[in-house]
């Protein structure tokens, strides 16, 4: 009985963590209110999912790769460009959204410069070439206080956990 009660509590907690954030923000990462982001490309579909590494330096996929209609990339939320430039073989744009939330995009060609204020839905660049994302896809990363999180938590793309009847 105690075991089943504990399982119920854990699943309910997981539902709160994995559910899509409400418009006003909800718990998405260790009790932190998460903003609600817009998809950075129209008609986006995930072509490579987020894969949490087993430890901070382990292998994983610290973001999602998405394809959409066209090549225009837009800001998922209001913020300030923290970085715009080349990293190895690809263009990267990073936006600081405040409260510890940061988004990053690659490969992107952009004329933006650090310090530029952007608003949700504003064009920040165009999908380019380079990096590990499949040709024509955009890699979207999200961090909170320096730790990577699944961007789908901010985009409303993670379905709520459902407790099913047992036995």
Secondary structure, DSSP 8 states (H G I E B T S, - for coil): -HHHHHHHHHHHHHHHHHS---TT-EEEETTEEE-----SSTT-EEEE--B--SSTTS--B-SEEEE-SSSEEE-SSSEEEEEEEEETTEEEEEEEEETTEEEEEESEE----TT-EE-TT-EEEEE-S-SSS-TT-EEEEEEETTEEE-THHHHT-S---------
